């Protein structure tokens, strides 16, 4: 899990780096008298897009923790998913065997 978090932070940093650079350029140029409109338009479109990608990246560690948790539960209890489904309705599993 530690390696996954390192990969997540690397991808998140790679996505946020262009936003930080554009923010610096827009603010640096706005301090002077000349403000390039092209740069601010790029910033307006790129900032929400890269922020959205960054928000999507936050789901990766959460899903990894969930998969890891269920893997540990599976190792501890030694019950598979199909066995648990069969335990809910034993008649359904017999009907599936008869069909297959």
C-alpha positions as CSV (number, residue, x, y, z in Angstrom):
1,X,0.0,0.0,0.0
2,X,2.9,2.4,0.7
3,X,4.1,2.0,-2.9
4,X,0.6,2.7,-4.2
5,X,0.4,5.9,-2.2
6,X,3.8,7.0,-3.6
7,X,2.6,6.3,-7.1
8,X,-0.6,8.2,-6.3
9,X,1.3,11.2,-5.0
10,X,3.6,11.2,-8.1
11,X,0.7,11.1,-10.5
12,X,-1.1,13.8,-8.5
13,X,2.0,16.0,-8.5
14,X,2.4,15.5,-12.2
15,X,-1.1,16.6,-12.8
16,X,-1.0,19.6,-10.5
17,X,2.4,20.8,-11.8
18,X,1.0,22.4,-15.0
19,X,-1.7,24.1,-12.9
20,X,0.9,25.5,-10.6
21,X,3.1,26.7,-13.4
22,X,0.1,28.4,-15.2
23,X,-1.0,30.0,-12.0
24,X,2.5,31.4,-11.5
25,X,2.6,32.7,-15.0
26,X,-0.9,34.3,-14.9
27,X,-0.2,36.0,-11.5
28,X,3.3,37.1,-12.6
29,X,1.9,38.6,-15.8
30,X,-1.0,40.2,-14.1
31,X,1.4,42.1,-11.8
32,X,2.8,43.9,-14.9
33,X,0.8,46.2,-17.1
34,X,0.6,43.8,-20.0
35,X,-1.8,40.8,-19.4
36,X,-1.9,38.2,-22.2
37,X,-5.4,37.1,-22.6
38,X,-4.4,33.8,-24.3
39,X,-2.6,32.7,-21.2
40,X,-5.6,33.4,-18.9
41,X,-7.9,31.6,-21.3
42,X,-5.7,28.5,-21.3
43,X,-5.6,28.7,-17.5
44,X,-9.4,29.0,-17.3
45,X,-9.9,25.8,-19.4
46,X,-6.9,23.8,-18.1
47,X,-7.4,24.4,-14.3
48,X,-10.8,22.7,-13.9
49,X,-9.8,19.9,-16.2
50,X,-6.6,19.1,-14.3
51,X,-8.4,19.5,-11.0
52,X,-11.0,17.0,-12.1
53,X,-8.3,14.5,-13.1
54,X,-6.7,15.0,-9.7
55,X,-10.0,14.3,-8.0
56,X,-10.4,11.1,-10.0
57,X,-6.9,10.1,-8.9
58,X,-7.9,10.2,-5.3
59,X,-10.2,7.3,-5.8
60,X,-7.3,4.9,-6.7
61,X,-5.9,4.6,-3.1
62,X,-9.4,4.3,-1.7
63,X,-10.2,1.4,-4.0
64,X,-6.8,-0.2,-3.3
65,X,-7.5,-0.1,0.4
66,X,-10.9,-1.7,-0.1
67,X,-9.5,-4.5,-2.3
68,X,-6.8,-5.1,0.3
69,X,-9.3,-5.3,3.1
70,X,-11.5,-7.8,1.3
71,X,-8.4,-9.8,0.3
72,X,-7.4,-10.0,4.0
73,X,-11.0,-11.0,5.0
74,X,-10.9,-13.7,2.3
75,X,-7.6,-15.1,3.6
76,X,-8.8,-15.1,7.2
77,X,-12.3,-16.6,6.7
78,X,-11.4,-18.8,3.7
79,X,-14.9,-18.3,2.2
80,X,-15.2,-17.5,-1.4
81,X,-17.8,-15.3,-3.0
82,X,-19.7,-18.2,-4.6
83,X,-19.8,-20.1,-1.3
84,X,-21.4,-17.1,0.4
85,X,-23.9,-16.7,-2.4
86,X,-24.8,-20.4,-2.1
87,X,-25.2,-20.0,1.7
88,X,-27.8,-17.3,1.1
89,X,-30.0,-19.5,-1.1
90,X,-29.0,-23.2,-1.3
91,X,-31.8,-24.0,-3.8
92,X,-30.5,-21.5,-6.3
93,X,-27.1,-23.1,-6.5
94,X,-28.6,-26.5,-7.1
95,X,-30.7,-25.1,-9.9
96,X,-27.6,-23.5,-11.5
97,X,-25.8,-26.9,-11.4
98,X,-28.8,-28.6,-13.1
99,X,-28.7,-26.0,-15.9
100,X,-25.0,-26.1,-16.4
